[in-house]
Amino acid sequence: MFFGIFNRKATPDPMKYLIVGIGNIGQEYANTRHNIGFDTLDAFAEASNVVFEPGRFGDMAKAKYKGRTLLLLKPSTYVNLSGKAVNYWLNKEKIPQENLLVIVDDLALPLAALRLRGKGGDAGHNGLKSIQELIGASYSRLRFGIGNDFQRGQQIDFVLGRWNEEEKGPVAEAIETAQEIIKSYVTVGLVRTMNQYNKK
C-alpha cells in the first residue's frame, strides 16, 4: 500500500478503462456464441480505427473516446482463465476496478438481449467465475443474450456453435447497441447507462 503513496505512476487513472471481451482464441471458436465478447470488441475496434496487437495474456487495442482511454482486451487464456488476463492488465495499467467492463455471453437472456450490471455472481459462466476468484464480484459486466434453444445435454455444443441465418441479423444489431453502451459507460457512468439501455 505505501508503495502506491510514494509512486505517482501507481495512482489509478480515472480516465482509463479496461473493456474486456470474453472468448476463446483459435479459428475453431471464431464467430461462435461463446465468443460474442470478442466479436463486440472487434466491431468496436474497427469503428474506432484501431487494431489489436498481441500482448501479455491477450490481444490489446487502445482506443480514445471523448478524452477517455479505452484498453480493449481479448484474453488469450481461453474462457476458463479469463481472470488471469483481467487481473494482470488492471494492475499493470493502474486501472480502477470501477472502470472495468466485461462483455460476456449469457444463456439466461433471450437472443440479442443486453443487460448491464454493476456486480453479481458468475451465473455458471466459467469466465466470470475466473474473474471473480481473482478480483471479486464487484465489477461491471455487459451480458449479451445468446438464447437457450438447445436440447437437454446439448448446452456445450450450443454455446460453442455458430449463429444460424435467422440469428445473425439480431446479433449484428445488438453488437451495434453494445458499442453504444460501451461509449455511454465510459462517459456518463454505470447507473445512467443502465437506466437508458436496460429498459430496451
PyMOL CGO cylinders between C-alpha atoms (Angstrom):
from pymol import cmd
from pymol.cgo import CYLINDER

trace = [
    CYLINDER, 0.00, 0.00, 0.00, 2.75, 2.51, 0.95, 0.3, 1, 1, 1, 1, 1, 1,
    CYLINDER, 2.75, 2.51, 0.95, 4.44, 1.94, -2.40, 0.3, 1, 1, 1, 1, 1, 1,
    CYLINDER, 4.44, 1.94, -2.40, 1.41, 3.41, -4.13, 0.3, 1, 1, 1, 1, 1, 1,
    CYLINDER, 1.41, 3.41, -4.13, 1.55, 6.53, -1.97, 0.3, 1, 1, 1, 1, 1, 1,
    CYLINDER, 1.55, 6.53, -1.97, 5.09, 7.44, -2.99, 0.3, 1, 1, 1, 1, 1, 1,
    CYLINDER, 5.09, 7.44, -2.99, 4.98, 6.24, -6.61, 0.3, 1, 1, 1, 1, 1, 1,
    CYLINDER, 4.98, 6.24, -6.61, 2.92, 8.65, -8.68, 0.3, 1, 1, 1, 1, 1, 1,
    CYLINDER, 2.92, 8.65, -8.68, 2.73, 6.13, -11.50, 0.3, 1, 1, 1, 1, 1, 1,
    CYLINDER, 2.73, 6.13, -11.50, 0.80, 3.79, -9.20, 0.3, 1, 1, 1, 1, 1, 1,
    CYLINDER, 0.80, 3.79, -9.20, -2.10, 6.23, -8.87, 0.3, 1, 1, 1, 1, 1, 1,
    CYLINDER, -2.10, 6.23, -8.87, -5.19, 4.86, -10.62, 0.3, 1, 1, 1, 1, 1, 1,
    CYLINDER, -5.19, 4.86, -10.62, -6.17, 6.81, -13.72, 0.3, 1, 1, 1, 1, 1, 1,
    CYLINDER, -6.17, 6.81, -13.72, -9.90, 7.68, -13.61, 0.3, 1, 1, 1, 1, 1, 1,
    CYLINDER, -9.90, 7.68, -13.61, -9.90, 8.41, -17.35, 0.3, 1, 1, 1, 1, 1, 1,
    CYLINDER, -9.90, 8.41, -17.35, -8.62, 4.98, -18.32, 0.3, 1, 1, 1, 1, 1, 1,
    CYLINDER, -8.62, 4.98, -18.32, -10.91, 1.97, -18.83, 0.3, 1, 1, 1, 1, 1, 1,
    CYLINDER, -10.91, 1.97, -18.83, -10.40, -1.73, -19.40, 0.3, 1, 1, 1, 1, 1, 1,
    CYLINDER, -10.40, -1.73, -19.40, -13.02, -3.21, -21.70, 0.3, 1, 1, 1, 1, 1, 1,
    CYLINDER, -13.02, -3.21, -21.70, -12.79, -7.00, -21.83, 0.3, 1, 1, 1, 1, 1, 1,
    CYLINDER, -12.79, -7.00, -21.83, -14.47, -9.33, -24.30, 0.3, 1, 1, 1, 1, 1, 1,
    CYLINDER, -14.47, -9.33, -24.30, -14.71, -12.93, -23.15, 0.3, 1, 1, 1, 1, 1, 1,
    CYLINDER, -14.71, -12.93, -23.15, -14.00, -15.65, -25.71, 0.3, 1, 1, 1, 1, 1, 1,
    CYLINDER, -14.00, -15.65, -25.71, -11.69, -18.43, -26.86, 0.3, 1, 1, 1, 1, 1, 1,
    CYLINDER, -11.69, -18.43, -26.86, -8.77, -17.98, -29.22, 0.3, 1, 1, 1, 1, 1, 1,
    CYLINDER, -8.77, -17.98, -29.22, -8.38, -20.04, -32.39, 0.3, 1, 1, 1, 1, 1, 1,
    CYLINDER, -8.38, -20.04, -32.39, -10.25, -20.35, -35.67, 0.3, 1, 1, 1, 1, 1, 1,
    CYLINDER, -10.25, -20.35, -35.67, -12.34, -23.25, -34.39, 0.3, 1, 1, 1, 1, 1, 1,
    CYLINDER, -12.34, -23.25, -34.39, -14.00, -20.83, -31.96, 0.3, 1, 1, 1, 1, 1, 1,
    CYLINDER, -14.00, -20.83, -31.96, -14.35, -17.84, -34.28, 0.3, 1, 1, 1, 1, 1, 1,
    CYLINDER, -14.35, -17.84, -34.28, -17.88, -16.41, -34.56, 0.3, 1, 1, 1, 1, 1, 1,
    CYLINDER, -17.88, -16.41, -34.56, -19.31, -18.85, -32.03, 0.3, 1, 1, 1, 1, 1, 1,
    CYLINDER, -19.31, -18.85, -32.03, -21.89, -17.84, -29.44, 0.3, 1, 1, 1, 1, 1, 1,
    CYLINDER, -21.89, -17.84, -29.44, -19.29, -18.12, -26.68, 0.3, 1, 1, 1, 1, 1, 1,
    CYLINDER, -19.29, -18.12, -26.68, -17.13, -15.54, -28.49, 0.3, 1, 1, 1, 1, 1, 1,
    CYLINDER, -17.13, -15.54, -28.49, -19.64, -12.73, -28.65, 0.3, 1, 1, 1, 1, 1, 1,
    CYLINDER, -19.64, -12.73, -28.65, -17.37, -10.69, -26.36, 0.3, 1, 1, 1, 1, 1, 1,
    CYLINDER, -17.37, -10.69, -26.36, -14.54, -10.95, -28.90, 0.3, 1, 1, 1, 1, 1, 1,
    CYLINDER, -14.54, -10.95, -28.90, -16.88, -10.07, -31.76, 0.3, 1, 1, 1, 1, 1, 1,
    CYLINDER, -16.88, -10.07, -31.76, -18.19, -7.00, -29.95, 0.3, 1, 1, 1, 1, 1, 1,
    CYLINDER, -18.19, -7.00, -29.95, -14.68, -5.68, -29.32, 0.3, 1, 1, 1, 1, 1, 1,
    CYLINDER, -14.68, -5.68, -29.32, -13.64, -6.44, -32.91, 0.3, 1, 1, 1, 1, 1, 1,
    CYLINDER, -13.64, -6.44, -32.91, -16.52, -4.27, -34.11, 0.3, 1, 1, 1, 1, 1, 1,
    CYLINDER, -16.52, -4.27, -34.11, -15.66, -1.50, -31.65, 0.3, 1, 1, 1, 1, 1, 1,
    CYLINDER, -15.66, -1.50, -31.65, -12.01, -1.54, -32.68, 0.3, 1, 1, 1, 1, 1, 1,
    CYLINDER, -12.01, -1.54, -32.68, -12.89, -1.40, -36.37, 0.3, 1, 1, 1, 1, 1, 1,
    CYLINDER, -12.89, -1.40, -36.37, -15.25, 1.53, -35.81, 0.3, 1, 1, 1, 1, 1, 1,
    CYLINDER, -15.25, 1.53, -35.81, -12.52, 3.27, -33.79, 0.3, 1, 1, 1, 1, 1, 1,
    CYLINDER, -12.52, 3.27, -33.79, -9.86, 2.66, -36.48, 0.3, 1, 1, 1, 1, 1, 1,
    CYLINDER, -9.86, 2.66, -36.48, -7.59, 0.76, -34.11, 0.3, 1, 1, 1, 1, 1, 1,
    CYLINDER, -7.59, 0.76, -34.11, -6.12, -2.72, -34.42, 0.3, 1, 1, 1, 1, 1, 1,
    CYLINDER, -6.12, -2.72, -34.42, -5.38, -5.46, -31.91, 0.3, 1, 1, 1, 1, 1, 1,
    CYLINDER, -5.38, -5.46, -31.91, -1.81, -6.44, -31.20, 0.3, 1, 1, 1, 1, 1, 1,
    CYLINDER, -1.81, -6.44, -31.20, -0.53, -9.44, -29.25, 0.3, 1, 1, 1, 1, 1, 1,
    CYLINDER, -0.53, -9.44, -29.25, 0.21, -8.70, -25.61, 0.3, 1, 1, 1, 1, 1, 1,
    CYLINDER, 0.21, -8.70, -25.61, 0.61, -10.45, -22.27, 0.3, 1, 1, 1, 1, 1, 1,
    CYLINDER, 0.61, -10.45, -22.27, -2.32, -12.82, -21.72, 0.3, 1, 1, 1, 1, 1, 1,
    CYLINDER, -2.32, -12.82, -21.72, -4.24, -11.45, -24.70, 0.3, 1, 1, 1, 1, 1, 1,
    CYLINDER, -4.24, -11.45, -24.70, -4.63, -9.19, -27.71, 0.3, 1, 1, 1, 1, 1, 1,
    CYLINDER, -4.63, -9.19, -27.71, -4.89, -5.50, -26.88, 0.3, 1, 1, 1, 1, 1, 1,
    CYLINDER, -4.89, -5.50, -26.88, -6.04, -2.39, -28.73, 0.3, 1, 1, 1, 1, 1, 1,
    CYLINDER, -6.04, -2.39, -28.73, -6.11, 1.18, -27.45, 0.3, 1, 1, 1, 1, 1, 1,
    CYLINDER, -6.11, 1.18, -27.45, -8.96, 3.49, -28.43, 0.3, 1, 1, 1, 1, 1, 1,
    CYLINDER, -8.96, 3.49, -28.43, -9.74, 7.08, -27.48, 0.3, 1, 1, 1, 1, 1, 1,
    CYLINDER, -9.74, 7.08, -27.48, -13.21, 8.46, -26.89, 0.3, 1, 1, 1, 1, 1, 1,
    CYLINDER, -13.21, 8.46, -26.89, -14.07, 11.89, -25.51, 0.3, 1, 1, 1, 1, 1, 1,
    CYLINDER, -14.07, 11.89, -25.51, -10.88, 12.19, -23.52, 0.3, 1, 1, 1, 1, 1, 1,
    CYLINDER, -10.88, 12.19, -23.52, -11.04, 8.65, -22.21, 0.3, 1, 1, 1, 1, 1, 1,
    CYLINDER, -11.04, 8.65, -22.21, -8.55, 5.91, -22.97, 0.3, 1, 1, 1, 1, 1, 1,
    CYLINDER, -8.55, 5.91, -22.97, -10.15, 2.53, -23.62, 0.3, 1, 1, 1, 1, 1, 1,
    CYLINDER, -10.15, 2.53, -23.62, -7.95, -0.53, -23.46, 0.3, 1, 1, 1, 1, 1, 1,
    CYLINDER, -7.95, -0.53, -23.46, -9.73, -3.29, -25.36, 0.3, 1, 1, 1, 1, 1, 1,
    CYLINDER, -9.73, -3.29, -25.36, -8.67, -6.75, -24.23, 0.3, 1, 1, 1, 1, 1, 1,
    CYLINDER, -8.67, -6.75, -24.23, -9.35, -10.14, -25.79, 0.3, 1, 1, 1, 1, 1, 1,
    CYLINDER, -9.35, -10.14, -25.79, -7.78, -12.65, -23.37, 0.3, 1, 1, 1, 1, 1, 1,
    CYLINDER, -7.78, -12.65, -23.37, -5.70, -15.44, -24.88, 0.3, 1, 1, 1, 1, 1, 1,
    CYLINDER, -5.70, -15.44, -24.88, -6.10, -17.56, -21.75, 0.3, 1, 1, 1, 1, 1, 1,
    CYLINDER, -6.10, -17.56, -21.75, -9.29, -19.23, -23.02, 0.3, 1, 1, 1, 1, 1, 1,
    CYLINDER, -9.29, -19.23, -23.02, -12.55, -18.53, -21.21, 0.3, 1, 1, 1, 1, 1, 1,
    CYLINDER, -12.55, -18.53, -21.21, -11.82, -20.58, -18.09, 0.3, 1, 1, 1, 1, 1, 1,
    CYLINDER, -11.82, -20.58, -18.09, -8.78, -18.48, -17.13, 0.3, 1, 1, 1, 1, 1, 1,
    CYLINDER, -8.78, -18.48, -17.13, -10.06, -15.05, -18.15, 0.3, 1, 1, 1, 1, 1, 1,
    CYLINDER, -10.06, -15.05, -18.15, -9.42, -13.68, -14.67, 0.3, 1, 1, 1, 1, 1, 1,
    CYLINDER, -9.42, -13.68, -14.67, -5.68, -14.06, -15.12, 0.3, 1, 1, 1, 1, 1, 1,
    CYLINDER, -5.68, -14.06, -15.12, -5.66, -11.61, -18.02, 0.3, 1, 1, 1, 1, 1, 1,
    CYLINDER, -5.66, -11.61, -18.02, -8.11, -9.19, -16.41, 0.3, 1, 1, 1, 1, 1, 1,
    CYLINDER, -8.11, -9.19, -16.41, -6.21, -9.04, -13.12, 0.3, 1, 1, 1, 1, 1, 1,
    CYLINDER, -6.21, -9.04, -13.12, -2.86, -8.57, -14.89, 0.3, 1, 1, 1, 1, 1, 1,
    CYLINDER, -2.86, -8.57, -14.89, -3.98, -5.64, -17.05, 0.3, 1, 1, 1, 1, 1, 1,
    CYLINDER, -3.98, -5.64, -17.05, -5.93, -3.90, -14.29, 0.3, 1, 1, 1, 1, 1, 1,
    CYLINDER, -5.93, -3.90, -14.29, -2.76, -3.85, -12.20, 0.3, 1, 1, 1, 1, 1, 1,
    CYLINDER, -2.76, -3.85, -12.20, -0.30, -3.13, -14.99, 0.3, 1, 1, 1, 1, 1, 1,
    CYLINDER, -0.30, -3.13, -14.99, -2.26, -0.17, -16.35, 0.3, 1, 1, 1, 1, 1, 1,
    CYLINDER, -2.26, -0.17, -16.35, -3.34, 1.08, -12.89, 0.3, 1, 1, 1, 1, 1, 1,
    CYLINDER, -3.34, 1.08, -12.89, -6.99, 0.99, -13.88, 0.3, 1, 1, 1, 1, 1, 1,
    CYLINDER, -6.99, 0.99, -13.88, -9.50, 1.31, -11.03, 0.3, 1, 1, 1, 1, 1, 1,
    CYLINDER, -9.50, 1.31, -11.03, -11.80, -1.70, -10.79, 0.3, 1, 1, 1, 1, 1, 1,
    CYLINDER, -11.80, -1.70, -10.79, -14.86, 0.52, -11.20, 0.3, 1, 1, 1, 1, 1, 1,
    CYLINDER, -14.86, 0.52, -11.20, -13.55, 1.25, -14.71, 0.3, 1, 1, 1, 1, 1, 1,
    CYLINDER, -13.55, 1.25, -14.71, -13.66, -2.40, -15.75, 0.3, 1, 1, 1, 1, 1, 1,
    CYLINDER, -13.66, -2.40, -15.75, -16.37, -3.61, -18.13, 0.3, 1, 1, 1, 1, 1, 1,
    CYLINDER, -16.37, -3.61, -18.13, -16.59, -7.28, -19.13, 0.3, 1, 1, 1, 1, 1, 1,
    CYLINDER, -16.59, -7.28, -19.13, -18.68, -8.37, -22.12, 0.3, 1, 1, 1, 1, 1, 1,
    CYLINDER, -18.68, -8.37, -22.12, -19.93, -11.92, -21.82, 0.3, 1, 1, 1, 1, 1, 1,
    CYLINDER, -19.93, -11.92, -21.82, -22.38, -14.35, -23.43, 0.3, 1, 1, 1, 1, 1, 1,
    CYLINDER, -22.38, -14.35, -23.43, -25.42, -15.26, -21.35, 0.3, 1, 1, 1, 1, 1, 1,
    CYLINDER, -25.42, -15.26, -21.35, -27.70, -18.28, -21.78, 0.3, 1, 1, 1, 1, 1, 1,
    CYLINDER, -27.70, -18.28, -21.78, -30.26, -16.84, -19.37, 0.3, 1, 1, 1, 1, 1, 1,
    CYLINDER, -30.26, -16.84, -19.37, -31.11, -13.92, -21.65, 0.3, 1, 1, 1, 1, 1, 1,
    CYLINDER, -31.11, -13.92, -21.65, -33.12, -14.06, -24.87, 0.3, 1, 1, 1, 1, 1, 1,
    CYLINDER, -33.12, -14.06, -24.87, -31.20, -13.84, -28.11, 0.3, 1, 1, 1, 1, 1, 1,
    CYLINDER, -31.20, -13.84, -28.11, -29.61, -10.38, -28.61, 0.3, 1, 1, 1, 1, 1, 1,
    CYLINDER, -29.61, -10.38, -28.61, -30.91, -9.01, -25.30, 0.3, 1, 1, 1, 1, 1, 1,
    CYLINDER, -30.91, -9.01, -25.30, -28.40, -6.81, -23.47, 0.3, 1, 1, 1, 1, 1, 1,
    CYLINDER, -28.40, -6.81, -23.47, -28.22, -6.22, -19.72, 0.3, 1, 1, 1, 1, 1, 1,
    CYLINDER, -28.22, -6.22, -19.72, -25.66, -4.07, -17.94, 0.3, 1, 1, 1, 1, 1, 1,
    CYLINDER, -25.66, -4.07, -17.94, -24.91, -4.86, -14.29, 0.3, 1, 1, 1, 1, 1, 1,
    CYLINDER, -24.91, -4.86, -14.29, -22.50, -3.37, -11.76, 0.3, 1, 1, 1, 1, 1, 1,
    CYLINDER, -22.50, -3.37, -11.76, -21.89, -6.61, -9.88, 0.3, 1, 1, 1, 1, 1, 1,
    CYLINDER, -21.89, -6.61, -9.88, -23.25, -10.11, -9.47, 0.3, 1, 1, 1, 1, 1, 1,
    CYLINDER, -23.25, -10.11, -9.47, -22.43, -13.79, -9.40, 0.3, 1, 1, 1, 1, 1, 1,
    CYLINDER, -22.43, -13.79, -9.40, -20.88, -15.84, -12.17, 0.3, 1, 1, 1, 1, 1, 1,
    CYLINDER, -20.88, -15.84, -12.17, -24.22, -17.40, -13.22, 0.3, 1, 1, 1, 1, 1, 1,
    CYLINDER, -24.22, -17.40, -13.22, -22.40, -20.60, -14.10, 0.3, 1, 1, 1, 1, 1, 1,
    CYLINDER, -22.40, -20.60, -14.10, -20.11, -18.89, -16.60, 0.3, 1, 1, 1, 1, 1, 1,
    CYLINDER, -20.11, -18.89, -16.60, -16.53, -20.06, -16.21, 0.3, 1, 1, 1, 1, 1, 1,
    CYLINDER, -16.53, -20.06, -16.21, -15.09, -16.80, -17.49, 0.3, 1, 1, 1, 1, 1, 1,
    CYLINDER, -15.09, -16.80, -17.49, -16.89, -14.75, -14.85, 0.3, 1, 1, 1, 1, 1, 1,
    CYLINDER, -16.89, -14.75, -14.85, -16.02, -17.35, -12.23, 0.3, 1, 1, 1, 1, 1, 1,
    CYLINDER, -16.02, -17.35, -12.23, -12.33, -16.98, -13.03, 0.3, 1, 1, 1, 1, 1, 1,
    CYLINDER, -12.33, -16.98, -13.03, -12.52, -13.19, -12.81, 0.3, 1, 1, 1, 1, 1, 1,
    CYLINDER, -12.52, -13.19, -12.81, -14.45, -13.32, -9.55, 0.3, 1, 1, 1, 1, 1, 1,
    CYLINDER, -14.45, -13.32, -9.55, -11.88, -15.63, -7.97, 0.3, 1, 1, 1, 1, 1, 1,
    CYLINDER, -11.88, -15.63, -7.97, -9.16, -13.02, -8.52, 0.3, 1, 1, 1, 1, 1, 1,
    CYLINDER, -9.16, -13.02, -8.52, -10.83, -9.64, -8.11, 0.3, 1, 1, 1, 1, 1, 1,
    CYLINDER, -10.83, -9.64, -8.11, -14.22, -10.33, -6.53, 0.3, 1, 1, 1, 1, 1, 1,
    CYLINDER, -14.22, -10.33, -6.53, -17.73, -9.82, -7.90, 0.3, 1, 1, 1, 1, 1, 1,
    CYLINDER, -17.73, -9.82, -7.90, -17.86, -6.01, -7.86, 0.3, 1, 1, 1, 1, 1, 1,
    CYLINDER, -17.86, -6.01, -7.86, -17.17, -5.15, -11.47, 0.3, 1, 1, 1, 1, 1, 1,
    CYLINDER, -17.17, -5.15, -11.47, -19.39, -4.15, -14.37, 0.3, 1, 1, 1, 1, 1, 1,
    CYLINDER, -19.39, -4.15, -14.37, -20.47, -6.72, -16.88, 0.3, 1, 1, 1, 1, 1, 1,
    CYLINDER, -20.47, -6.72, -16.88, -22.49, -6.43, -20.08, 0.3, 1, 1, 1, 1, 1, 1,
    CYLINDER, -22.49, -6.43, -20.08, -24.46, -9.63, -20.51, 0.3, 1, 1, 1, 1, 1, 1,
    CYLINDER, -24.46, -9.63, -20.51, -25.20, -10.48, -24.15, 0.3, 1, 1, 1, 1, 1, 1,
    CYLINDER, -25.20, -10.48, -24.15, -28.11, -12.87, -24.59, 0.3, 1, 1, 1, 1, 1, 1,
    CYLINDER, -28.11, -12.87, -24.59, -27.44, -15.89, -26.80, 0.3, 1, 1, 1, 1, 1, 1,
    CYLINDER, -27.44, -15.89, -26.80, -30.74, -17.69, -26.07, 0.3, 1, 1, 1, 1, 1, 1,
    CYLINDER, -30.74, -17.69, -26.07, -31.11, -21.28, -24.93, 0.3, 1, 1, 1, 1, 1, 1,
    CYLINDER, -31.11, -21.28, -24.93, -32.54, -23.11, -27.92, 0.3, 1, 1, 1, 1, 1, 1,
    CYLINDER, -32.54, -23.11, -27.92, -30.92, -26.48, -27.30, 0.3, 1, 1, 1, 1, 1, 1,
    CYLINDER, -30.92, -26.48, -27.30, -31.95, -29.93, -26.16, 0.3, 1, 1, 1, 1, 1, 1,
    CYLINDER, -31.95, -29.93, -26.16, -31.04, -31.39, -22.80, 0.3, 1, 1, 1, 1, 1, 1,
    CYLINDER, -31.04, -31.39, -22.80, -27.35, -32.32, -22.69, 0.3, 1, 1, 1, 1, 1, 1,
    CYLINDER, -27.35, -32.32, -22.69, -26.52, -30.15, -25.72, 0.3, 1, 1, 1, 1, 1, 1,
    CYLINDER, -26.52, -30.15, -25.72, -25.52, -26.95, -23.91, 0.3, 1, 1, 1, 1, 1, 1,
    CYLINDER, -25.52, -26.95, -23.91, -21.82, -27.16, -24.74, 0.3, 1, 1, 1, 1, 1, 1,
    CYLINDER, -21.82, -27.16, -24.74, -22.48, -27.79, -28.43, 0.3, 1, 1, 1, 1, 1, 1,
    CYLINDER, -22.48, -27.79, -28.43, -24.91, -24.86, -28.47, 0.3, 1, 1, 1, 1, 1, 1,
    CYLINDER, -24.91, -24.86, -28.47, -22.57, -22.41, -26.76, 0.3, 1, 1, 1, 1, 1, 1,
    CYLINDER, -22.57, -22.41, -26.76, -19.65, -23.39, -28.98, 0.3, 1, 1, 1, 1, 1, 1,
    CYLINDER, -19.65, -23.39, -28.98, -21.83, -23.41, -32.08, 0.3, 1, 1, 1, 1, 1, 1,
    CYLINDER, -21.83, -23.41, -32.08, -22.19, -20.66, -34.66, 0.3, 1, 1, 1, 1, 1, 1,
    CYLINDER, -22.19, -20.66, -34.66, -25.17, -18.40, -35.30, 0.3, 1, 1, 1, 1, 1, 1,
    CYLINDER, -25.17, -18.40, -35.30, -27.78, -19.61, -37.74, 0.3, 1, 1, 1, 1, 1, 1,
    CYLINDER, -27.78, -19.61, -37.74, -29.07, -17.35, -40.51, 0.3, 1, 1, 1, 1, 1, 1,
    CYLINDER, -29.07, -17.35, -40.51, -32.09, -16.18, -38.50, 0.3, 1, 1, 1, 1, 1, 1,
    CYLINDER, -32.09, -16.18, -38.50, -29.89, -15.17, -35.58, 0.3, 1, 1, 1, 1, 1, 1,
    CYLINDER, -29.89, -15.17, -35.58, -27.25, -13.20, -37.48, 0.3, 1, 1, 1, 1, 1, 1,
    CYLINDER, -27.25, -13.20, -37.48, -29.40, -10.09, -38.05, 0.3, 1, 1, 1, 1, 1, 1,
    CYLINDER, -29.40, -10.09, -38.05, -30.49, -9.55, -34.43, 0.3, 1, 1, 1, 1, 1, 1,
    CYLINDER, -30.49, -9.55, -34.43, -26.99, -10.32, -33.18, 0.3, 1, 1, 1, 1, 1, 1,
    CYLINDER, -26.99, -10.32, -33.18, -25.43, -7.75, -35.53, 0.3, 1, 1, 1, 1, 1, 1,
    CYLINDER, -25.43, -7.75, -35.53, -27.91, -5.12, -34.30, 0.3, 1, 1, 1, 1, 1, 1,
    CYLINDER, -27.91, -5.12, -34.30, -27.15, -5.98, -30.68, 0.3, 1, 1, 1, 1, 1, 1,
    CYLINDER, -27.15, -5.98, -30.68, -23.41, -5.63, -31.33, 0.3, 1, 1, 1, 1, 1, 1,
    CYLINDER, -23.41, -5.63, -31.33, -24.08, -2.10, -32.61, 0.3, 1, 1, 1, 1, 1, 1,
    CYLINDER, -24.08, -2.10, -32.61, -26.05, -1.31, -29.44, 0.3, 1, 1, 1, 1, 1, 1,
    CYLINDER, -26.05, -1.31, -29.44, -23.31, -2.83, -27.29, 0.3, 1, 1, 1, 1, 1, 1,
    CYLINDER, -23.31, -2.83, -27.29, -20.85, -0.36, -28.80, 0.3, 1, 1, 1, 1, 1, 1,
    CYLINDER, -20.85, -0.36, -28.80, -23.16, 2.50, -27.80, 0.3, 1, 1, 1, 1, 1, 1,
    CYLINDER, -23.16, 2.50, -27.80, -23.32, 1.06, -24.28, 0.3, 1, 1, 1, 1, 1, 1,
    CYLINDER, -23.32, 1.06, -24.28, -19.52, 0.99, -24.03, 0.3, 1, 1, 1, 1, 1, 1,
    CYLINDER, -19.52, 0.99, -24.03, -19.30, 4.64, -25.05, 0.3, 1, 1, 1, 1, 1, 1,
    CYLINDER, -19.30, 4.64, -25.05, -22.04, 5.61, -22.62, 0.3, 1, 1, 1, 1, 1, 1,
    CYLINDER, -22.04, 5.61, -22.62, -20.44, 3.64, -19.81, 0.3, 1, 1, 1, 1, 1, 1,
    CYLINDER, -20.44, 3.64, -19.81, -17.11, 5.44, -20.10, 0.3, 1, 1, 1, 1, 1, 1,
    CYLINDER, -17.11, 5.44, -20.10, -18.66, 8.89, -20.37, 0.3, 1, 1, 1, 1, 1, 1,
    CYLINDER, -18.66, 8.89, -20.37, -21.81, 9.11, -18.21, 0.3, 1, 1, 1, 1, 1, 1,
    CYLINDER, -21.81, 9.11, -18.21, -21.16, 6.10, -15.97, 0.3, 1, 1, 1, 1, 1, 1,
    CYLINDER, -21.16, 6.10, -15.97, -22.74, 2.82, -14.97, 0.3, 1, 1, 1, 1, 1, 1,
    CYLINDER, -22.74, 2.82, -14.97, -26.02, 3.95, -13.43, 0.3, 1, 1, 1, 1, 1, 1,
    CYLINDER, -26.02, 3.95, -13.43, -27.12, 6.33, -16.17, 0.3, 1, 1, 1, 1, 1, 1,
    CYLINDER, -27.12, 6.33, -16.17, -26.15, 3.80, -18.82, 0.3, 1, 1, 1, 1, 1, 1,
    CYLINDER, -26.15, 3.80, -18.82, -28.12, 1.06, -17.07, 0.3, 1, 1, 1, 1, 1, 1,
    CYLINDER, -28.12, 1.06, -17.07, -31.15, 3.35, -16.81, 0.3, 1, 1, 1, 1, 1, 1,
    CYLINDER, -31.15, 3.35, -16.81, -31.01, 4.14, -20.50, 0.3, 1, 1, 1, 1, 1, 1,
    CYLINDER, -31.01, 4.14, -20.50, -30.26, 0.77, -22.02, 0.3, 1, 1, 1, 1, 1, 1,
    CYLINDER, -30.26, 0.77, -22.02, -31.61, -1.87, -19.66, 0.3, 1, 1, 1, 1, 1, 1,
    CYLINDER, -31.61, -1.87, -19.66, -35.13, -0.68, -20.39, 0.3, 1, 1, 1, 1, 1, 1,
    CYLINDER, -35.13, -0.68, -20.39, -34.82, -1.52, -24.07, 0.3, 1, 1, 1, 1, 1, 1,
]
cmd.load_cgo(trace, "trace")
